[in-house]
Amino acid sequence: MMPMSSEQKLIMLPGPTNVSPRVMQAMLRPIINHRGDAFRQLYGGLLGKARQLFQTKGEVLVLSCSGTGGVETAVFNLIRPGDTAIVPVFGEFSSRLAETVELAGGKAVQVKSEFGKVPPLSDLQDAMTKAGRFKALFLVHNETSTGVTAPYAREASRMARDHGAFAVIDAISSLGGYAIPVDEWGIDMCVTGSQKCIAAPPGLALLSVSSKVVDFLKTSPPKTRYFDIPRYLEYGANGETPFTPALPLYYAMDEALKEFIEEGWTKRVQRHDEMSKAIYDGVAKLGLRAVASPDVRSKTVIATYYPPGVDDSQFRKSMSQDKGIVVAGGFGPFKGKVFRIGCMGQINGGYVDRTLKAVGETLQKLQHA
């Protein structure tokens, strides 16, 4: 795991997260012609590694954009004006996904639950049945804003297929900490981001694309230029991207995926399991309450309520300046009420112990100030 220098802060955010020295070093490789053989070799290897990440034999894309750009790619390539989509909404990012469907001209049937919980799978089934004909299910697997994971991605994808619809999973803050085998689960598109469980720098989105989506797009091209999946596949067949790639980030992503493959899926998932349990146990011992109930709590983002009287900005400022550890605040209705700890990528026992010790000492200082 990545050693921390005395000057470098420990990044315990829900992304971006800590990046190993070898991944950072990869970005210093020479700039090359993105229409030349050297890039074709790099890109081909990167796509092969990405297929292992998604556990797919299908198409994959690497986009020079944030995870939000990857989600927008999925939506605007599938949704046409008047289309209906089913969108479970249980946090900030699932709310944004529903809004994106509407921006594309579709109708988002929102299956809502209280933030901090997940809509029951039966509610999704009811919404699908009432909708009759719908284009796609868009499911946020891990709601970064609340530290909640939808535990039924496989079942929900199957339900969508049974209705003749596409199954799309936003796994931006979970893939790599969770195994999401897209071929086995019948997922048509899965989106993730470079800066979270993959432990690469921010700036890239990865997207898996099923043959069903490819066939649909042959007869119904999307009305977007930069996020045009057929264009990426056309250029990708020749080992190129349609637009100038963020080349240093491609080098970094390739190196981060090498680290992932070297560790292996089993150890990677087990490590995230163990480290998240340690964080949840640790915050509980400090008398803190997690936002999510145990049956839906995320193992990559731990959202925890503050004790009464603790100021959010003072807590996070003290954690950063006094302890050298960066944690995140809350979103929307949770702003000022919770802090969030990322449990991603390079996460290890040393990081967890240091973070929990700092949280305890900082809370004690502020509560007795």
VOPAGU-2260 file (C-alpha; in pm, 1 decimal, decimal comma):
REM VOPAGU-2260
SITE   aa  ch    i         X         Y         Z
SITE  MET   A    0       0,0       0,0       0,0
SITE  MET   A    1      94,9     362,3     -52,2
SITE  PRO   A    2     333,7     517,4     203,1
SITE  MET   A    3     244,7     867,8     315,2
SITE  SER   A    4     507,6    1143,5     326,8
SITE  SER   A    5     514,2    1380,4     623,4
SITE  GLU   A    6     386,9    1665,2     400,9
SITE  GLN   A    7     114,2    1471,5     223,5
SITE  LYS   A    8    -230,4    1456,9     375,3
SITE  LEU   A    9    -420,1    1131,9     404,5
SITE  ILE   A   10    -716,6    1159,7     169,1
SITE  MET   A   11   -1011,1     976,3     325,8
SITE  LEU   A   12   -1272,4    1125,2      95,5
SITE  PRO   A   13   -1537,9     935,9    -102,5
SITE  GLY   A   14   -1320,5    1030,5    -400,4
SITE  PRO   A   15   -1075,2    1145,4    -507,3
SITE  THR   A   16    -873,3     905,1    -300,0
SITE  ASN   A   17    -512,4     815,1    -232,8
SITE  VAL   A   18    -303,1     720,1    -535,3
SITE  SER   A   19       9,9     504,1    -521,1
SITE  PRO   A   20     350,9     646,9    -616,2
SITE  ARG   A   21     378,2     413,2    -914,8
SITE  VAL   A   22      45,9     539,1   -1052,4
SITE  MET   A   23     149,7     901,8   -1001,3
SITE  GLN   A   24     485,7     828,4   -1162,6
SITE  ALA   A   25     310,4     683,4   -1467,0
SITE  MET   A   26     175,3    1027,6   -1553,0
SITE  LEU   A   27     530,3    1148,1   -1618,8
SITE  ARG   A   28     570,4     922,8   -1920,4
SITE  PRO   A   29     636,7    1102,0   -2251,1
SITE  ILE   A   30     353,9    1258,2   -2448,2
SITE  ILE   A   31     295,4    1053,2   -2760,7
SITE  ASN   A   32      88,9    1080,9   -3079,0
SITE  HIS   A   33    -264,7     965,5   -2997,1
SITE  ARG   A   34    -297,8     857,4   -3359,8
SITE  GLY   A   35      19,9     651,1   -3353,7
SITE  ASP   A   36     119,0     291,3   -3282,7
SITE  ALA   A   37     244,3     363,1   -2929,8
SITE  PHE   A   38     -98,4     491,5   -2827,5
SITE  ARG   A   39    -275,5     202,0   -2997,4
SITE  GLN   A   40     -67,6     -36,7   -2787,8
SITE  LEU   A   41    -144,3     159,5   -2467,8
SITE  TYR   A   42    -514,4     186,3   -2544,0
SITE  GLY   A   43    -552,2    -178,2   -2639,6
SITE  GLY   A   44    -391,6    -288,2   -2314,9
SITE  LEU   A   45    -603,1     -44,9   -2114,5
SITE  LEU   A   46    -926,9    -173,6   -2267,8
SITE  GLY   A   47    -822,9    -532,4   -2196,6
SITE  LYS   A   48    -761,3    -453,0   -1831,1
SITE  ALA   A   49   -1089,0    -260,5   -1809,2
SITE  ARG   A   50   -1274,4    -570,0   -1933,2
SITE  GLN   A   51   -1129,8    -757,9   -1635,8
SITE  LEU   A   52   -1255,7    -482,4   -1406,0
SITE  PHE   A   53   -1608,5    -506,0   -1547,5
SITE  GLN   A   54   -1582,3    -884,8   -1591,4
SITE  THR   A   55   -1709,9    -857,4   -1946,4
SITE  LYS   A   56   -1624,4    -979,5   -2293,0
SITE  GLY   A   57   -1818,5    -689,8   -2441,1
SITE  GLU   A   58   -1723,5    -338,2   -2538,1
SITE  VAL   A   59   -1570,1     -89,1   -2296,5
SITE  LEU   A   60   -1505,6     282,7   -2330,8
SITE  VAL   A   61   -1259,7     513,5   -2156,9
SITE  LEU   A   62   -1383,3     872,5   -2156,4
SITE  SER   A   63   -1182,2    1182,7   -2066,7
SITE  CYS   A   64   -1441,2    1320,6   -1824,9
SITE  SER   A   65   -1569,1    1279,3   -1471,6
SITE  GLY   A   66   -1803,6    1002,7   -1359,8
SITE  THR   A   67   -2094,6    1237,7   -1419,9
SITE  GLY   A   68   -1990,1    1250,0   -1784,8
SITE  GLY   A   69   -2004,3     871,2   -1791,7
SITE  VAL   A   70   -2357,7     874,7   -1651,6
SITE  GLU   A   71   -2461,3    1137,2   -1905,7
SITE  THR   A   72   -2315,1     916,4   -2178,9
SITE  ALA   A   73   -2534,7     626,6   -2070,2
SITE  VAL   A   74   -2848,5     838,2   -2047,9
SITE  PHE   A   75   -2813,0    1034,0   -2370,3
SITE  ASN   A   76   -2723,4     725,4   -2573,1
SITE  LEU   A   77   -3033,7     535,8   -2459,1
SITE  ILE   A   78   -3305,8     790,7   -2390,8
SITE  ARG   A   79   -3501,1     954,9   -2671,6
SITE  PRO   A   80   -3770,5    1221,9   -2625,4
SITE  GLY   A   81   -4079,4    1060,5   -2475,6
SITE  ASP   A   82   -3901,8     753,1   -2340,1
SITE  THR   A   83   -3980,3     636,0   -1987,9
SITE  ALA   A   84   -3709,2     527,0   -1744,4
SITE  ILE   A   85   -3731,4     380,6   -1394,6
SITE  VAL   A   86   -3496,9     555,4   -1149,7
SITE  PRO   A   87   -3473,4     460,7    -780,5
SITE  VAL   A   88   -3405,1     786,2    -592,5
SITE  PHE   A   89   -3249,6     769,3    -246,8
SITE  GLY   A   90   -2981,0    1037,4    -239,9
SITE  GLU   A   91   -2819,4    1328,8    -419,9
SITE  PHE   A   92   -2663,5    1133,0    -707,0
SITE  SER   A   93   -2970,4     924,8    -784,5
SITE  SER   A   94   -3169,7    1251,6    -786,3
SITE  ARG   A   95   -2922,7    1391,3   -1039,8
SITE  LEU   A   96   -2958,6    1079,2   -1251,3
SITE  ALA   A   97   -3335,5    1128,3   -1267,3
SITE  GLU   A   98   -3279,0    1491,8   -1367,3
SITE  THR   A   99   -3043,4    1380,7   -1644,8
SITE  VAL   A  100   -3312,8    1152,4   -1787,9
SITE  GLU   A  101   -3547,0    1452,5   -1797,7
SITE  LEU   A  102   -3277,9    1666,5   -1964,5
SITE  ALA   A  103   -3254,1    1403,2   -2237,6
SITE  GLY   A  104   -3625,9    1442,4   -2301,8
SITE  GLY   A  105   -3735,8    1132,6   -2115,5
SITE  LYS   A  106   -3976,9    1078,4   -1830,4
SITE  ALA   A  107   -3811,3     960,1   -1508,8
SITE  VAL   A  108   -4041,3     746,0   -1296,6
SITE  GLN   A  109   -3881,8     802,6    -958,3
SITE  VAL   A  110   -3908,1     522,1    -704,1
SITE  LYS   A  111   -3827,5     711,2    -387,8
SITE  SER   A  112   -3726,5     628,8     -36,4
SITE  GLU   A  113   -3610,6     831,3     259,0
SITE  PHE   A  114   -3247,1     936,1     219,7
SITE  GLY   A  115   -3036,2     687,4     413,7
SITE  LYS   A  116   -3254,7     398,4     301,2
SITE  VAL   A  117   -3313,9     217,6     -28,2
SITE  PRO   A  118   -3647,1     170,0    -206,2
SITE  PRO   A  119   -3764,5    -191,5    -158,9
SITE  LEU   A  120   -3715,3    -413,2    -461,7
SITE  SER   A  121   -4091,0    -473,2    -461,7
SITE  ASP   A  122   -4144,2     -99,3    -519,9
SITE  LEU   A  123   -3924,4    -121,0    -830,2
SITE  GLN   A  124   -4126,8    -416,8    -954,7
SITE  ASP   A  125   -4451,9    -228,1    -897,1
SITE  ALA   A  126   -4317,7      76,6   -1084,1
SITE  MET   A  127   -4209,0    -139,5   -1377,2
SITE  THR   A  128   -4547,1    -311,9   -1393,1
SITE  LYS   A  129   -4738,8      17,8   -1378,9
SITE  ALA   A  130   -4512,4     176,3   -1640,7
SITE  GLY   A  131   -4585,4    -107,8   -1881,2
SITE  ARG   A  132   -4339,2     -20,1   -2153,6
SITE  PHE   A  133   -4022,7     158,0   -2042,5
SITE  LYS   A  134   -3681,6     208,8   -2197,9
SITE  ALA   A  135   -3436,8     151,8   -1914,3
SITE  LEU   A  136   -3370,8     110,5   -1545,9
SITE  PHE   A  137   -3105,5     350,8   -1414,9
SITE  LEU   A  138   -2982,2     237,3   -1074,7
SITE  VAL   A  139   -2719,3     404,1    -857,3
SITE  HIS   A  140   -2549,8     106,8    -693,6
SITE  ASN   A  141   -2374,1     308,2    -424,4
SITE  GLU   A  142   -2522,5     640,5    -314,6
SITE  THR   A  143   -2213,4     839,7    -225,3
SITE  SER   A  144   -2410,9    1116,2     -53,9
SITE  THR   A  145   -2558,9     890,8     215,0
SITE  GLY   A  146   -2326,8     589,1     242,3
SITE  VAL   A  147   -2601,1     355,7     121,9
SITE  THR   A  148   -2573,5      66,1    -123,8
SITE  ALA   A  149   -2860,8     -83,2    -321,7
SITE  PRO   A  150   -2810,3    -455,3    -249,3
SITE  TYR   A  151   -3017,4    -577,6    -543,1
SITE  ALA   A  152   -2833,7    -465,3    -857,5
SITE  ARG   A  153   -2840,4    -817,3    -998,6
SITE  GLU   A  154   -3210,2    -873,6    -926,8
SITE  ALA   A  155   -3312,1    -528,8   -1052,2
SITE  SER   A  156   -3117,3    -581,1   -1375,6
SITE  ARG   A  157   -3295,4    -911,4   -1431,8
SITE  MET   A  158   -3632,7    -746,1   -1373,0
SITE  ALA   A  159   -3551,8    -477,8   -1630,2
SITE  ARG   A  160   -3452,2    -741,4   -1885,9
SITE  ASP   A  161   -3773,8    -931,9   -1818,4
SITE  HIS   A  162   -3960,8    -616,1   -1918,4
SITE  GLY   A  163   -3754,4    -580,6   -2236,8
SITE  ALA   A  164   -3569,6    -277,2   -2101,8
SITE  PHE   A  165   -3203,9    -185,9   -2064,1
SITE  ALA   A  166   -3031,9    -222,2   -1725,9
SITE  VAL   A  167   -2786,1      57,8   -1643,7
SITE  ILE   A  168   -2582,0      67,7   -1322,8
SITE  ASP   A  169   -2401,0     372,0   -1184,6
SITE  ALA   A  170   -2112,2     204,8    -999,7
SITE  ILE   A  171   -1893,1     513,9    -982,6
SITE  SER   A  172   -1815,9     484,7    -612,4
SITE  SER   A  173   -1835,2     105,9    -580,2
SITE  LEU   A  174   -1682,0     -90,8    -869,2
SITE  GLY   A  175   -1346,1    -219,6    -750,9
SITE  GLY   A  176   -1456,8    -233,1    -388,6
SITE  TYR   A  177   -1751,3    -446,5    -493,5
SITE  ALA   A  178   -1746,7    -706,1    -769,8
SITE  ILE   A  179   -2014,6    -627,4   -1028,6
SITE  PRO   A  180   -1981,8    -888,6   -1306,1
SITE  VAL   A  181   -2173,8    -716,6   -1582,2
SITE  ASP   A  182   -2200,7   -1013,6   -1819,4
SITE  GLU   A  183   -2313,6   -1255,2   -1549,3
SITE  TRP   A  184   -2568,2   -1008,0   -1411,9
SITE  GLY   A  185   -2697,5    -902,3   -1753,6
SITE  ILE   A  186   -2608,2    -534,4   -1711,5
SITE  ASP   A  187   -2627,7    -338,8   -2035,7
SITE  MET   A  188   -2418,1     -44,5   -1924,5
SITE  CYS   A  189   -2208,9       3,8   -1611,8
SITE  VAL   A  190   -2033,4     330,7   -1532,3
SITE  THR   A  191   -1743,2     392,3   -1297,2
SITE  GLY   A  192   -1487,4     664,6   -1228,8
SITE  SER   A  193   -1109,7     663,6   -1209,8
SITE  GLN   A  194   -1075,7     844,4    -877,0
SITE  LYS   A  195   -1254,9     610,8    -640,8
SITE  CYS   A  196   -1207,7     235,0    -588,1
SITE  ILE   A  197    -971,2     204,8    -884,9
SITE  ALA   A  198    -735,1     446,4    -704,8
SITE  ALA   A  199    -632,0     650,9   -1007,1
SITE  PRO   A  200    -637,1    1031,3   -1037,8
SITE  PRO   A  201    -969,9    1198,2   -1122,2
SITE  GLY   A  202   -1061,7    1275,2   -1481,4
SITE  LEU   A  203   -1165,1     948,4   -1649,1
SITE  ALA   A  204   -1491,8     757,3   -1670,8
SITE  LEU   A  205   -1512,6     394,0   -1776,0
SITE  LEU   A  206   -1821,3     242,2   -1933,2
SITE  SER   A  207   -1914,0    -114,6   -2027,2
SITE  VAL   A  208   -2153,7    -156,8   -2319,3
SITE  SER   A  209   -2354,2    -469,8   -2402,0
SITE  SER   A  210   -2418,1    -602,6   -2751,9
SITE  LYS   A  211   -2785,7    -514,9   -2699,2
SITE  VAL   A  212   -2692,0    -148,0   -2663,5
SITE  VAL   A  213   -2461,3    -164,3   -2965,7
SITE  ASP   A  214   -2741,4    -309,9   -3179,1
SITE  PHE   A  215   -2987,0     -44,3   -3061,3
SITE  LEU   A  216   -2748,3     238,4   -3144,4
SITE  LYS   A  217   -2699,4     108,9   -3498,5
SITE  THR   A  218   -3061,1     195,7   -3575,3
SITE  SER   A  219   -3098,1     492,4   -3336,1
SITE  PRO   A  220   -2781,6     705,3   -3319,9
SITE  PRO   A  221   -2760,6     942,6   -3021,6
SITE  LYS   A  222   -2779,8    1319,1   -3059,5
SITE  THR   A  223   -2455,5    1397,5   -2883,9
SITE  ARG   A  224   -2110,1    1447,5   -3023,5
SITE  TYR   A  225   -1863,7    1405,9   -2738,6
SITE  PHE   A  226   -2056,7    1121,7   -2571,6
SITE  ASP   A  227   -2143,7     936,1   -2894,2
SITE  ILE   A  228   -2083,5     567,1   -2813,0
SITE  PRO   A  229   -2088,9     445,0   -3178,6
SITE  ARG   A  230   -1817,7     698,4   -3260,2
SITE  TYR   A  231   -1599,9     567,8   -2973,6
SITE  LEU   A  232   -1652,0     208,7   -3087,9
SITE  GLU   A  233   -1568,8     298,8   -3448,5
SITE  TYR   A  234   -1242,8     464,6   -3351,0
SITE  GLY   A  235   -1172,8     203,0   -3085,8
SITE  ALA   A  236   -1172,5     -69,1   -3350,5
SITE  ASN   A  237    -859,2     103,3   -3485,3
SITE  GLY   A  238    -703,3     151,2   -3142,4
SITE  GLU   A  239    -789,6     520,7   -3121,2
SITE  THR   A  240   -1028,1     759,9   -2948,1
SITE  PRO   A  241   -1245,3    1001,4   -3147,8
SITE  PHE   A  242   -1121,3    1302,5   -2951,0
SITE  THR   A  243    -790,0    1387,5   -2787,0
SITE  PRO   A  244    -752,5    1167,2   -2478,3
SITE  ALA   A  245    -621,1    1286,3   -2142,3
SITE  LEU   A  246    -298,8    1098,9   -2210,9
SITE  PRO   A  247    -127,5    1124,8   -1868,2
SITE  LEU   A  248    -447,3     996,4   -1706,5
SITE  TYR   A  249    -455,8     702,5   -1948,2
SITE  TYR   A  250    -105,6     609,8   -1833,4
SITE  ALA   A  251    -216,6     639,2   -1471,1
SITE  MET   A  252    -532,9     434,9   -1525,1
SITE  ASP   A  253    -336,1     162,0   -1700,1
SITE  GLU   A  254     -99,0     141,6   -1402,3
SITE  ALA   A  255    -382,9     145,7   -1147,7
SITE  LEU   A  256    -554,9    -140,6   -1328,5
SITE  LYS   A  257    -226,3    -331,5   -1324,3
SITE  GLU   A  258    -226,2    -292,9    -945,4
SITE  PHE   A  259    -585,7    -412,9    -934,7
SITE  ILE   A  260    -507,3    -722,4   -1143,3
SITE  GLU   A  261    -196,9    -799,9    -936,3
SITE  GLU   A  262    -403,1    -795,4    -617,2
SITE  GLY   A  263    -689,5    -995,8    -769,3
SITE  TRP   A  264   -1063,9    -965,7    -729,1
SITE  THR   A  265   -1095,0   -1186,5    -420,3
SITE  LYS   A  266    -834,6   -1001,1    -214,4
SITE  ARG   A  267    -954,1    -662,6    -337,3
SITE  VAL   A  268   -1312,9    -719,0    -226,5
SITE  GLN   A  269   -1209,1    -885,9      98,1
SITE  ARG   A  270    -987,6    -589,9     185,7
SITE  HIS   A  271   -1274,8    -345,8     134,7
SITE  ASP   A  272   -1500,4    -572,8     342,0
SITE  GLU   A  273   -1253,4    -584,1     631,0
SITE  MET   A  274   -1160,8    -215,9     627,2
SITE  SER   A  275   -1521,2     -94,7     612,3
SITE  LYS   A  276   -1614,3    -320,6     902,7
SITE  ALA   A  277   -1325,1    -176,8    1101,0
SITE  ILE   A  278   -1444,6     178,2    1031,7
SITE  TYR   A  279   -1806,0     102,6    1122,5
SITE  ASP   A  280   -1694,3     -72,9    1441,6
SITE  GLY   A  281   -1460,2     213,8    1521,8
SITE  VAL   A  282   -1713,7     494,1    1483,0
SITE  ALA   A  283   -1964,5     292,3    1686,3
SITE  LYS   A  284   -1711,4     265,4    1970,6
SITE  LEU   A  285   -1683,2     643,6    1957,5
SITE  GLY   A  286   -2058,2     663,4    2014,3
SITE  LEU   A  287   -2135,0     775,1    1659,7
SITE  ARG   A  288   -2431,9     659,4    1451,1
SITE  ALA   A  289   -2404,2     568,7    1084,3
SITE  VAL   A  290   -2662,7     714,4     846,3
SITE  ALA   A  291   -2731,2     379,0     678,1
SITE  SER   A  292   -2890,4      81,6     846,9
SITE  PRO   A  293   -2671,5    -232,6     855,0
SITE  ASP   A  294   -2860,9    -409,1     573,5
SITE  VAL   A  295   -2784,6    -133,3     317,5
SITE  ARG   A  296   -2471,6      35,1     448,6
SITE  SER   A  297   -2195,5      97,0     199,7
SITE  LYS   A  298   -1852,2     -55,1     238,7
SITE  THR   A  299   -1688,5     220,1      31,0
SITE  VAL   A  300   -1847,1     532,8     182,9
SITE  ILE   A  301   -1918,6     556,8     556,2
SITE  ALA   A  302   -2155,1     843,4     643,4
SITE  THR   A  303   -2180,6     920,8    1015,5
SITE  TYR   A  304   -2387,6    1169,3    1214,1
SITE  TYR   A  305   -2208,1    1425,3    1428,7
SITE  PRO   A  306   -2265,5    1430,5    1803,1
SITE  PRO   A  307   -2480,4    1725,4    1920,5
SITE  GLY   A  308   -2297,8    2055,8    1926,5
SITE  VAL   A  309   -2012,2    1965,3    1688,6
SITE  ASP   A  310   -1967,4    2212,6    1404,5
SITE  ASP   A  311   -1905,2    2048,9    1067,3
SITE  SER   A  312   -1663,8    2306,6     929,0
SITE  GLN   A  313   -1460,6    2321,0    1250,2
SITE  PHE   A  314   -1437,1    1941,6    1265,1
SITE  ARG   A  315   -1318,2    1896,1     910,1
SITE  LYS   A  316   -1081,9    2193,8     931,7
SITE  SER   A  317    -923,1    2052,9    1247,1
SITE  MET   A  318    -897,3    1705,5    1093,7
SITE  SER   A  319    -714,0    1851,3     793,9
SITE  GLN   A  320    -491,1    2108,8     961,4
SITE  ASP   A  321    -415,2    1935,8    1291,3
SITE  LYS   A  322    -427,5    1568,8    1190,7
SITE  GLY   A  323    -341,0    1581,7     820,9
SITE  ILE   A  324    -651,6    1382,4     727,4
SITE  VAL   A  325    -919,5    1497,7     482,0
SITE  VAL   A  326   -1278,8    1374,6     523,1
SITE  ALA   A  327   -1596,1    1495,8     352,0
SITE  GLY   A  328   -1905,5    1674,8     475,2
SITE  GLY   A  329   -2267,5    1601,0     396,7
SITE  PHE   A  330   -2490,8    1673,9      94,4
SITE  GLY   A  331   -2833,8    1835,2      76,7
SITE  PRO   A  332   -3042,7    1757,1     386,7
SITE  PHE   A  333   -2734,2    1605,9     551,4
SITE  LYS   A  334   -2518,1    1916,9     508,2
SITE  GLY   A  335   -2367,1    2008,9     843,8
SITE  LYS   A  336   -2513,3    1699,3    1008,3
SITE  VAL   A  337   -2280,5    1421,9     890,7
SITE  PHE   A  338   -1925,1    1358,4     781,8
SITE  ARG   A  339   -1822,4    1093,5     529,5
SITE  ILE   A  340   -1516,7     869,5     523,1
SITE  GLY   A  341   -1404,9     709,3     199,9
SITE  CYS   A  342   -1304,1     343,0     223,2
SITE  MET   A  343   -1164,8     296,9    -125,6
SITE  GLY   A  344    -879,9     188,8    -342,6
SITE  GLN   A  345    -557,6     197,0    -138,6
SITE  ILE   A  346    -744,9     164,7     193,6
SITE  ASN   A  347    -558,5     -37,2     458,6
SITE  GLY   A  348    -540,7     -94,0     833,5
SITE  GLY   A  349    -291,1     185,6     890,7
SITE  TYR   A  350    -513,1     440,6     718,5
SITE  VAL   A  351    -816,3     322,0     915,7
SITE  ASP   A  352    -642,1     328,6    1253,8
SITE  ARG   A  353    -497,1     673,6    1190,9
SITE  THR   A  354    -833,6     810,4    1079,1
SITE  LEU   A  355   -1032,7     668,3    1369,9
SITE  LYS   A  356    -777,5     796,8    1621,6
SITE  ALA   A  357    -794,7    1141,7    1465,2
SITE  VAL   A  358   -1175,4    1143,2    1461,5
SITE  GLY   A  359   -1190,4    1052,9    1830,0
SITE  GLU   A  360    -933,9    1311,7    1936,4
SITE  THR   A  361   -1087,8    1585,8    1722,6
SITE  LEU   A  362   -1438,7    1525,2    1852,4
SITE  GLN   A  363   -1312,4    1524,7    2208,5
SITE  LYS   A  364   -1132,3    1854,8    2155,0
SITE  LEU   A  365   -1434,7    2024,6    1997,8
SITE  GLN   A  366   -1681,1    1892,9    2252,1
SITE  HIS   A  367   -1467,6    2026,3    2536,1
SITE  ALA   A  368   -1371,9    2352,9    2369,5
